[in-house]
Amino acid sequence: MSDPQTTPPSEPTANTEPAMDANPHPEQAPQQEDPLSVAQAEVAKLTAVNAELADQFLRAKAEAENARRRADEEVSKARKFAVESFAESLLPVADSLTAGLAIADATAEQLREGSEATLRQLKSALERHKVLEINPDAGAKFDPHQHQAISVVPAEQEPNTVVTVLQKGYLIADRVLRPALVTVSAPK
């Protein structure tokens, strides 16, 4: 006798029961790609980016090298020809001196006039190139940046003032080329 409650259930057959998917909605199922093909695609993408960056780096490096080379050439030319304009402005001074010396029987007055004209030309050439005189007046305050004190002398002036100028100084573009040589009043 068989008891209906104790009989084992029969094995289900493949044809009798439908198979159940883990995801009941197949239209939402993620498409699983092969991990190897995903990695290969990522490697190809990164290789392309790497090649592009390498190309940009080489172009930038070449451009920087060209700019450096051009700058070096310009600096070299500037150094080589820096005095060209200055020398050109001194040529009339040399011509005047040569012309003055060519006159064999010049009078003292002619020599003086020629020397004064040549000095004016020289001063003009220097001023055009921003070479300016430092010629302090007597009684001016001593400036150690523009003056060089040769001696300190007792004087009626205020202490540390210029008494006499022994030699003019010169500035070039606000930089001291040569300080003025002066004597300075001593403190009382």
C-alpha positions as CSV (number, residue, x, y, z in Angstrom):
1,M,0.0,0.0,0.0
2,S,1.2,3.3,-0.8
3,D,0.5,6.3,1.2
4,P,-0.2,9.4,-1.0
5,Q,1.7,11.6,1.4
6,T,4.8,9.4,1.6
7,T,5.4,8.8,-2.0
8,P,8.4,10.7,-3.4
9,P,7.5,13.3,-6.0
10,S,8.4,12.4,-9.5
11,E,11.4,13.9,-11.2
12,P,10.5,16.8,-13.4
13,T,11.3,16.3,-17.0
14,A,13.0,18.9,-19.2
15,N,10.0,19.0,-21.5
16,T,7.4,19.4,-18.8
17,E,8.6,22.5,-16.9
18,P,9.8,25.8,-18.5
19,A,13.3,26.9,-17.5
20,M,13.5,30.0,-15.3
21,D,16.1,32.7,-16.1
22,A,17.9,34.5,-13.4
23,N,16.6,37.8,-14.9
24,P,12.9,37.6,-15.7
25,H,13.2,40.6,-18.1
26,P,15.5,39.6,-21.0
27,E,15.3,43.1,-22.6
28,Q,17.1,44.6,-19.6
29,A,19.8,41.9,-19.4
30,P,23.3,43.4,-19.6
31,Q,25.2,42.2,-22.6
32,Q,28.3,40.5,-21.3
33,E,31.3,41.2,-23.4
34,D,34.4,39.2,-23.5
35,P,36.8,40.7,-20.9
36,L,39.7,40.1,-23.3
37,S,38.1,42.1,-26.1
38,V,37.3,44.9,-23.6
39,A,40.9,45.0,-22.4
40,Q,42.2,45.0,-26.0
41,A,39.9,47.9,-26.9
42,E,41.0,49.9,-23.8
43,V,44.7,49.1,-24.7
44,A,44.1,50.3,-28.3
45,K,42.4,53.5,-27.0
46,L,45.3,54.2,-24.6
47,T,47.9,53.5,-27.3
48,A,46.2,56.0,-29.6
49,V,46.1,58.6,-26.8
50,N,49.8,57.9,-26.0
51,A,50.8,58.3,-29.7
52,E,48.9,61.6,-29.9
53,L,50.6,62.9,-26.7
54,A,54.0,61.8,-27.9
55,D,53.4,63.6,-31.1
56,Q,52.3,66.8,-29.3
57,F,55.4,66.5,-27.0
58,L,57.8,66.2,-29.9
59,R,56.2,69.2,-31.7
60,A,56.4,71.3,-28.6
61,K,60.0,70.3,-27.9
62,A,60.9,71.1,-31.5
63,E,59.1,74.5,-31.3
64,A,60.9,75.3,-28.0
65,E,64.2,74.4,-29.5
66,N,63.6,76.6,-32.5
67,A,62.6,79.5,-30.3
68,R,65.7,79.1,-28.2
69,R,67.9,78.9,-31.3
70,R,66.3,82.1,-32.7
71,A,66.7,83.9,-29.4
72,D,70.4,82.9,-29.2
73,E,70.9,84.2,-32.8
74,E,69.2,87.5,-31.9
75,V,71.3,87.9,-28.8
76,S,74.4,87.1,-30.7
77,K,73.5,89.7,-33.4
78,A,72.6,92.3,-30.8
79,R,75.9,91.8,-29.1
80,K,77.8,91.9,-32.3
81,F,76.2,95.0,-33.7
82,A,75.3,96.8,-30.4
83,V,77.8,99.6,-30.9
84,E,77.0,100.0,-34.6
85,S,74.7,103.0,-34.1
86,F,77.0,104.5,-31.5
87,A,80.1,104.2,-33.7
88,E,78.1,105.6,-36.7
89,S,77.3,108.7,-34.7
90,L,81.0,109.1,-33.8
91,L,82.2,109.1,-37.4
92,P,81.4,112.8,-38.0
93,V,83.5,113.6,-34.9
94,A,86.5,111.6,-36.3
95,D,86.0,113.3,-39.7
96,S,86.1,116.8,-38.0
97,L,89.3,115.9,-36.1
98,T,90.9,114.6,-39.3
99,A,89.9,117.7,-41.3
100,G,91.3,119.9,-38.5
101,L,94.6,118.1,-38.5
102,A,94.8,118.3,-42.3
103,I,95.1,122.1,-42.1
104,A,98.9,122.6,-41.8
105,D,99.0,126.4,-41.2
106,A,95.9,126.8,-39.0
107,T,95.8,129.6,-36.6
108,A,95.2,129.2,-32.9
109,E,91.7,130.7,-33.4
110,Q,90.8,128.3,-36.2
111,L,92.0,125.3,-34.1
112,R,89.9,126.5,-31.1
113,E,86.8,127.0,-33.3
114,G,87.3,123.6,-34.8
115,S,87.9,121.9,-31.4
116,E,84.7,123.6,-30.0
117,A,82.7,122.4,-33.0
118,T,84.1,118.9,-32.7
119,L,83.3,118.9,-29.0
120,R,79.7,119.9,-29.7
121,Q,79.4,117.0,-32.2
122,L,80.8,114.6,-29.6
123,K,78.4,115.8,-26.9
124,S,75.5,115.5,-29.3
125,A,76.5,112.0,-30.3
126,L,76.8,111.0,-26.6
127,E,73.4,112.5,-25.7
128,R,71.7,110.7,-28.6
129,H,72.9,107.5,-27.0
130,K,71.8,108.5,-23.5
131,V,75.3,109.1,-22.3
132,L,74.8,112.2,-20.0
133,E,77.3,114.2,-18.0
134,I,77.4,114.2,-14.2
135,N,78.7,117.6,-13.4
136,P,77.5,118.7,-10.0
137,D,77.6,122.3,-9.0
138,A,79.7,123.5,-6.1
139,G,77.5,123.3,-3.0
140,A,75.5,120.3,-4.3
141,K,74.9,117.5,-1.8
142,F,77.5,114.7,-2.2
143,D,75.9,111.6,-3.8
144,P,78.0,108.5,-3.3
145,H,76.1,106.8,-6.2
146,Q,77.2,109.4,-8.7
147,H,80.2,111.1,-7.1
148,Q,83.6,109.8,-6.0
149,A,85.2,111.9,-3.2
150,I,88.9,112.3,-3.9
151,S,89.5,114.3,-0.7
152,V,87.7,116.0,2.1
153,V,88.7,119.7,2.6
154,P,87.7,122.2,5.2
155,A,85.2,124.7,3.7
156,E,82.6,127.2,4.7
157,Q,79.9,125.1,3.0
158,E,77.7,122.6,4.7
159,P,79.4,119.2,5.5
160,N,79.3,116.6,2.8
161,T,78.7,119.0,-0.1
162,V,80.7,119.2,-3.3
163,V,83.5,121.9,-3.2
164,T,85.0,121.3,-6.6
165,V,84.6,119.0,-9.5
166,L,88.0,117.6,-10.7
167,Q,86.5,115.4,-13.5
168,K,83.0,115.1,-14.9
169,G,81.2,111.7,-14.6
170,Y,78.9,110.1,-17.0
171,L,75.6,108.2,-16.9
172,I,74.4,105.8,-19.5
173,A,70.7,105.1,-19.4
174,D,70.5,106.1,-15.7
175,R,73.5,103.8,-14.8
176,V,76.8,105.3,-13.7
177,L,79.4,104.8,-16.4
178,R,82.0,106.8,-14.5
179,P,81.4,108.8,-11.2
180,A,82.3,112.4,-11.0
181,L,85.6,113.0,-9.1
182,V,85.0,115.7,-6.5
183,T,86.4,117.2,-3.3
184,V,83.9,117.3,-0.4
185,S,83.6,119.7,2.5
186,A,84.6,118.3,5.8
187,P,82.3,118.1,8.8
188,K,82.8,121.0,11.3
